[in-house]
C-alpha cells in the first residue's frame, strides 16, 4: 500500500543518509544490553519516500528466511527512534545478531526488532507475528523505568 515501491541493493542501501542512535536493547526474558550504538535509516523516512496510501494501518516486517515476521502500527513505525539498522557499535551487524540489516525498536522488547530484515510492507490489517503467535504481546512496550535513549 505504497505509491512508490522502493528496492535497494546492499550497495544502494549503504549510500542512503544514515543517523547514529544510542539505545538500550531489552529482551522480554529479562536481560539487556545497555548503550548500543546503531547506525541506520529512520523507518519513517523510508515510509515517507515510498508514499503511504490511504487505508494503510500497519507495517509488516519479514526476515530473509520468510518465517520471522512482525508488525507495528503505522503510528509505532513512525516513531523517530525506529531504525533500519546497518551498523552496530560502528561495525556491520553480525549475522548471528540479525545482520546485515535489522529493525531496531528501542522502546519495545527485542522480539519486535526483526532480525535479517529483507522486506517491509504496508498493510491494511494487523499481522500477527512469529512471537505473537507463540503467546507474546502484540504491543511489547518496555516499561519506562528500563528505558534510556539518545539520538
N, C-alpha and C positions, 0 to 999 in steps of 0.2 A: 504494500500500500504506500508506494513512494512515487513521486513524479519523475525522478531520475535515478534509476538503479546505479549504484556505484560498485565497481570491481577494481581491486588493487592487486598487482603482483607484489611480492615481497619487496622488490626494489622500489616500486612506486610508493608503497606504504611508508618506507623509510624516508621518503622525501617530503612527506606531509609535515607541516609545522607541528611540533610537539611541545608539551609543557612538562615540568617536573613537579611532582607532588609527593609529600612525605605523609604517610599514614600508617596506623597500626593495622594489623591483619589478624582477625579473630576467628577461630574455629568454634563451632557450636559445641564441641565436646569439651571446651574449657581452656585450650592453650591459645596463646597469642604470640605474634612476632611484632615487637614494637619498632616504630620508626623505619619502616621500609620505604626506600626511595624508588618511586615508579616514574617512568618517563613514557608518555604516550599521548594519545589524541583524545580530547573530550568527546565522549559519545554524542553529546548534544550538538557538537559541531558537525559530526558526520550526518546526524539526522537532519540538521539544517540544510546541508549540501544536497542531500537526497530529496528533500521536499516531502513533508508528511501529508498524505492525503486525508481528507475528511473521513471520519469513521474509524481511523486507526486509534486503538486504545492501549495497545501493548507492544512490547518489543521482545521478540523471541531470539534466543542465542543458541547456536548449535556448534558443538565441538567438531573437530576433524573426524572423529570416529562416527559421528551422527547419532551416538547413543546418549551422550551427556548433553542435556538441554536445560534451559531455564528461561525465565520470563520476568520482566519488570513492567510495571505500568509505565505509560508514557511519561507521567509526572516523575516517577522514580528515575527513569532513564535520562531525564533532562537535568538531574542534579549535577552541579558543576564538578563534583568530585568523582563522577563515574568516568573511568578511562578505558580506552582500548590501549592496553599497555604493551610496549615493545621491549622495554628495558627494566631491569630490577637491580637496584643498587649499582647503576652505571654499566651493567653488563647485559647481554642478551638473556632473556628468561630461559632457564634450563628446561628441557623437555619434561623432566620429572616434576617440575613445579608449574607446568601448564603452558610453557612456551612452544613456539616462538611468539604467539600472540595470546594474551589473556585479558579477559574483562576484569576490572577492579571496581568493586563497590564497597568502599571502606566503612560506611555506616551500617552495612549488613554483614551477616556471617558469611564466611568464605565460600560456602557452597553456592552462593549467588554469583560469585566471581568465576564465571565459566572458564575452564581450562581449555587449551588448544583451540581457541576461538577461530572458527572458519566462516560462519555465516551469521548475519544479523538480518532479521526480518521484522517488518512492521505488520501487525495483525490486528484484526478487529476484536477477537475474543481472547480471553486469558488462556494461556497454555500452562498446563501442569507439568513442571519439570521433573528431571530424573530423581532428585532427592525428595521433592514434594510427594511424588507417587509413593515413596517409601516412608511417608509419615512426617517429613519435616514441614515446618511452617512456610506458607507462601510469602508472607511478609517477614523477613528474617532480620529485623532491626536489632542491632547490638545495643544493649542498654547504654544510655548517655553516660553513665558513670565509668564505662570502659573506653569511651571514645576520646581520642586525642588526634587532631588533624592539623595539617598545614599545607597550604597551596602556595 
